[in-house]
Amino acid sequence: MNKVEELAKMIDHSILNPTHTDADLEKQCAIAGEYNVASVCVKPYAVKQAVDLLRDCTVKVGCVI
């Protein structure tokens, strides 16, 4: 694993903007998967969709309460 990959695994990508749409969630999850970050943090209603979008990579999904 190179330094960039190591750094990416320390990043939690937040997708929490209140104006984000489902299309924004898809785009941001794709970016998280592309860079293989440690996790994405989403709003509770978006957890299932984010898990589905990221099922083929190692990015974990978390949510805010």
DSSP file (Angstrom, degrees, kcal/mol; ACC not computed):
  #  RESIDUE AA STRUCTURE BP1 BP2  ACC     N-H-->O    O-->H-N    N-H-->O    O-->H-N    TCO  KAPPA ALPHA  PHI   PSI    X-CA   Y-CA   Z-CA
    1    1 A M              0   0    0      0, 0.0     2,-0.1     0, 0.0     0, 0.0   0.000 360.0 360.0 360.0 129.3    0.0    0.0    0.0
    2    2 A N     >  -     0   0    0      1,-0.1     4,-2.3     4,-0.0     5,-0.2  -0.293 360.0 -96.4 -84.8 175.6    1.5    3.4   -1.0
    3    3 A K  H  > S+     0   0    0      1,-0.2     4,-2.5     2,-0.2     5,-0.2   0.854 122.5  53.1 -62.3 -37.9    1.3    6.6    1.1
    4    4 A V  H  > S+     0   0    0      2,-0.2     4,-2.6     1,-0.2    -1,-0.2   0.921 110.6  47.2 -65.0 -43.1   -1.8    7.9   -0.7
    5    5 A E  H  > S+     0   0    0      2,-0.2     4,-1.6     1,-0.2    -2,-0.2   0.889 111.8  51.1 -64.7 -39.1   -3.7    4.7   -0.1
    6    6 A E  H  < S+     0   0    0     -4,-2.3    -2,-0.2     1,-0.2    -1,-0.2   0.918 112.0  46.9 -62.6 -43.7   -2.6    4.8    3.6
    7    7 A L  H >< S+     0   0    0     -4,-2.5     3,-2.1     1,-0.2    -2,-0.2   0.910 107.4  56.3 -64.8 -43.0   -3.8    8.3    3.9
    8    8 A A  H >< S+     0   0    0     -4,-2.6     3,-1.7     1,-0.3    30,-1.1   0.858  99.3  60.8 -58.4 -36.0   -7.1    7.6    2.2
    9    9 A K  T 3< S+     0   0    0     -4,-1.6    -1,-0.3    28,-0.3    -2,-0.2   0.488  99.8  57.3 -72.6  -1.2   -7.8    4.9    4.8
   10   10 A M  T <  S+     0   0    0     -3,-2.1     2,-0.4    -4,-0.1    -1,-0.3   0.364  90.0  96.4-102.9   1.7   -7.7    7.6    7.5
   11   11 A I    <   -     0   0    0     -3,-1.7    27,-1.4    -4,-0.2    28,-1.4  -0.792  54.9-161.8-102.4 132.7  -10.4    9.7    5.9
   12   12 A D  E     -a   39   0A   0     -2,-0.4     2,-0.6    26,-0.2    28,-0.2  -0.962  18.6-147.2-106.6 115.2  -14.1    9.7    6.8
   13   13 A H  E     -a   40   0A   0     26,-3.2    28,-2.4    -2,-0.6     2,-0.4  -0.743  11.4-148.6 -88.5 117.5  -16.1   11.2    3.9
   14   14 A S  E     -a   41   0A   0     -2,-0.6     2,-0.3    26,-0.2    28,-0.2  -0.736  20.2-179.6 -92.9 131.5  -19.1   13.1    5.2
   15   15 A I  E     +a   42   0A   0     26,-3.3    28,-0.6    -2,-0.4    -1,-0.1  -0.673  42.7 121.0-123.6  72.4  -22.3   13.3    3.0
   16   16 A L        +     0   0    0     -2,-0.3    -1,-0.1    26,-0.2    26,-0.1   0.392  19.3 134.0-122.6   0.0  -24.4   15.3    5.4
   17   17 A N    >   -     0   0    0      1,-0.2     3,-2.0    -3,-0.1    26,-0.1  -0.345  55.4-135.8 -57.0 128.9  -25.4   18.5    3.6
   18   18 A P  T 3  S+     0   0    0      0, 0.0    -1,-0.2     0, 0.0     0, 0.0   0.696 103.0  53.5 -63.9 -17.2  -29.1   19.0    4.2
   19   19 A T  T 3  S+     0   0    0      2,-0.0    -2,-0.1     0, 0.0     2,-0.0   0.454  80.0 122.9 -96.6   0.9  -29.7   19.9    0.6
   20   20 A H    <   -     0   0    0     -3,-2.0     2,-0.2     4,-0.1    -5,-0.0  -0.345  48.1-153.0 -62.1 140.2  -28.0   16.7   -0.8
   21   21 A T     >  -     0   0    0      1,-0.1     4,-2.1    -2,-0.0     5,-0.1  -0.496  33.7 -96.5-102.3 176.1  -30.2   14.6   -3.1
   22   22 A D  H  > S+     0   0    0      1,-0.2     4,-2.4     2,-0.2     5,-0.1   0.865 127.6  55.4 -61.7 -35.1  -30.1   10.9   -3.8
   23   23 A A  H  > S+     0   0    0      2,-0.2     4,-2.3     1,-0.2    -1,-0.2   0.894 106.4  50.1 -64.4 -39.4  -28.1   11.8   -6.9
   24   24 A D  H  > S+     0   0    0      2,-0.2     4,-2.8     1,-0.2     5,-0.2   0.896 108.9  52.6 -64.2 -39.8  -25.6   13.6   -4.7
   25   25 A L  H  X S+     0   0    0     -4,-2.1     4,-2.5     2,-0.2     5,-0.2   0.931 109.7  48.4 -61.3 -45.6  -25.4   10.6   -2.4
   26   26 A E  H  X S+     0   0    0     -4,-2.4     4,-2.0     2,-0.2    -2,-0.2   0.924 113.3  47.6 -59.5 -45.4  -24.6    8.3   -5.4
   27   27 A K  H  X S+     0   0    0     -4,-2.3     4,-1.9     1,-0.2    -2,-0.2   0.925 114.0  45.8 -63.4 -45.5  -22.0   10.7   -6.7
   28   28 A Q  H  X S+     0   0    0     -4,-2.8     4,-2.4     1,-0.2    -1,-0.2   0.858 111.5  51.4 -69.9 -35.4  -20.3   11.1   -3.3
   29   29 A C  H  X S+     0   0    0     -4,-2.5     4,-2.5    -5,-0.2    -1,-0.2   0.882 108.5  52.9 -66.6 -36.8  -20.3    7.4   -2.6
   30   30 A A  H  X S+     0   0    0     -4,-2.0     4,-2.5    -5,-0.2    -2,-0.2   0.908 109.9  48.0 -63.2 -41.2  -18.7    6.8   -6.0
   31   31 A I  H  X S+     0   0    0     -4,-1.9     4,-2.3     2,-0.2     5,-0.2   0.924 111.0  50.7 -64.2 -44.4  -16.0    9.3   -5.1
   32   32 A A  H  X>S+     0   0    0     -4,-2.4     5,-1.7     1,-0.2     4,-0.8   0.902 113.2  46.2 -60.2 -41.1  -15.5    7.5   -1.7
   33   33 A G  H  <5S+     0   0    0     -4,-2.5    -1,-0.2     2,-0.2    -2,-0.2   0.881 109.4  54.5 -68.3 -38.7  -15.2    4.2   -3.5
   34   34 A E  H  <5S+     0   0    0     -4,-2.5    -2,-0.2     1,-0.2    -1,-0.2   0.910 117.6  35.3 -61.4 -42.9  -12.8    5.6   -6.1
   35   35 A Y  H  <5S-     0   0    0     -4,-2.3    -1,-0.2    -5,-0.1    -2,-0.2   0.520 103.5-134.3 -90.4  -5.8  -10.4    6.8   -3.4
   36   36 A N  T  <5 -     0   0    0     -4,-0.8    -3,-0.2    -5,-0.2    -4,-0.1   0.920  35.4-176.7  53.6  51.7  -11.2    3.9   -1.1
   37   37 A V      < -     0   0    0     -5,-1.7   -28,-0.3    -6,-0.1    23,-0.2  -0.156  37.9-104.7 -70.5 172.5  -11.5    6.0    2.0
   38   38 A A  S    S-     0   0    0    -27,-1.4    22,-2.2   -30,-1.1     2,-0.3   0.929  86.0 -26.1 -67.4 -45.9  -12.2    4.5    5.4
   39   39 A S  E     -ab  12  60A   0    -28,-1.4   -26,-3.2    20,-0.2     2,-0.4  -0.982  48.6-126.1-160.2 166.7  -15.8    5.3    5.6
   40   40 A V  E     -ab  13  61A   0     20,-2.4    22,-2.6    -2,-0.3     2,-0.5  -0.956  18.7-148.3-118.3 146.2  -18.7    7.6    4.6
   41   41 A C  E     +ab  14  62A   0    -28,-2.4   -26,-3.3    -2,-0.4     2,-0.2  -0.971  27.6 169.6-114.7 121.9  -21.0    9.3    7.1
   42   42 A V  E     -ab  15  63A   0     20,-2.6    22,-1.4    -2,-0.5   -26,-0.2  -0.755  40.4 -85.4-126.6 170.2  -24.6    9.8    6.0
   43   43 A K    >   -     0   0    0    -28,-0.6     3,-2.1    -2,-0.2     4,-0.4  -0.471  50.1-105.9 -72.0 151.4  -27.9   10.8    7.3
   44   44 A P  G >  S+     0   0    0      0, 0.0     3,-1.3     0, 0.0     4,-0.4   0.830 118.2  56.6 -51.4 -39.4  -29.9    7.9    8.9
   45   45 A Y  G 3  S+     0   0    0      1,-0.2     4,-0.3     2,-0.1     3,-0.2   0.737 105.6  53.5 -66.0 -19.7  -32.3    7.6    6.0
   46   46 A A  G <> S+     0   0    0     -3,-2.1     4,-2.7     1,-0.2    -1,-0.2   0.423  78.6  95.8 -96.4   0.3  -29.5    7.1    3.5
   47   47 A V  H <> S+     0   0    0     -3,-1.3     4,-2.8    -4,-0.4     5,-0.2   0.941  85.5  46.4 -59.1 -51.2  -27.7    4.2    5.3
   48   48 A K  H  > S+     0   0    0     -4,-0.4     4,-2.3     1,-0.2    -1,-0.2   0.924 114.8  47.1 -59.7 -45.2  -29.3    1.4    3.3
   49   49 A Q  H  > S+     0   0    0     -4,-0.3     4,-2.5     2,-0.2    -1,-0.2   0.915 112.7  49.1 -63.4 -42.7  -28.7    3.2    0.0
   50   50 A A  H  X S+     0   0    0     -4,-2.7     4,-1.9     2,-0.2    -2,-0.2   0.909 110.0  51.3 -63.9 -41.9  -25.1    3.9    0.8
   51   51 A V  H  < S+     0   0    0     -4,-2.8     4,-0.3    -5,-0.2    -1,-0.2   0.925 111.8  47.8 -59.8 -44.1  -24.5    0.3    1.9
   52   52 A D  H >< S+     0   0    0     -4,-2.3     3,-1.0    -5,-0.2    -2,-0.2   0.912 112.2  49.3 -62.3 -42.7  -25.9   -0.8   -1.5
   53   53 A L  H 3< S+     0   0    0     -4,-2.5     3,-0.3     1,-0.2    -1,-0.2   0.800 118.5  38.8 -67.3 -28.6  -23.8    1.7   -3.4
   54   54 A L  T >< S+     0   0    0     -4,-1.9     3,-1.7    -5,-0.2    -1,-0.2   0.197  79.2 112.6-107.9  15.1  -20.6    0.7   -1.6
   55   55 A R  T <  S+     0   0    0     -3,-1.0    -1,-0.2     1,-0.3    -2,-0.1   0.735  75.0  55.0 -63.7 -22.8  -21.2   -3.1   -1.4
   56   56 A D  T 3  S+     0   0    0     -3,-0.3    -1,-0.3    -4,-0.2     2,-0.3   0.206 107.4  51.3 -98.0  16.5  -18.3   -3.9   -3.8
   57   57 A C  S <  S-     0   0    0     -3,-1.7   -24,-0.1     2,-0.2    -3,-0.0  -0.840  87.0-107.0-141.4 179.8  -15.6   -2.0   -1.9
   58   58 A T  S    S+     0   0    0     -2,-0.3     2,-0.3   -25,-0.1    -3,-0.1   0.385  72.3 123.5 -93.6   3.5  -14.1   -1.8    1.6
   59   59 A V        -     0   0    0     -5,-0.2   -20,-0.2   -20,-0.1    -2,-0.2  -0.494  54.1-142.4 -68.3 128.0  -15.6    1.6    2.4
   60   60 A K  E     -b   39   0A   0    -22,-2.2   -20,-2.4    -2,-0.3     2,-0.4  -0.525   6.3-134.3 -89.2 159.3  -17.7    1.4    5.6
   61   61 A V  E     +b   40   0A   0    -22,-0.2     2,-0.3    -2,-0.2   -20,-0.2  -0.955  27.1 167.1-118.9 133.0  -20.9    3.3    6.2
   62   62 A G  E     -b   41   0A   0    -22,-2.6   -20,-2.6    -2,-0.4     2,-0.3  -0.877  15.6-150.2-132.7 168.2  -21.8    5.2    9.4
   63   63 A C  E     -b   42   0A   0     -2,-0.3     2,-0.3   -22,-0.2   -20,-0.2  -0.938  14.3-117.9-139.6 163.9  -24.5    7.6   10.2
   64   64 A V              0   0    0    -22,-1.4   -22,-0.0    -2,-0.3     0, 0.0  -0.677 360.0 360.0 -95.4 153.8  -25.2   10.6   12.5
   65   65 A I              0   0    0     -2,-0.3    -1,-0.1   -22,-0.1   -22,-0.0   0.337 360.0 360.0-117.2 360.0  -27.9   10.5   15.1
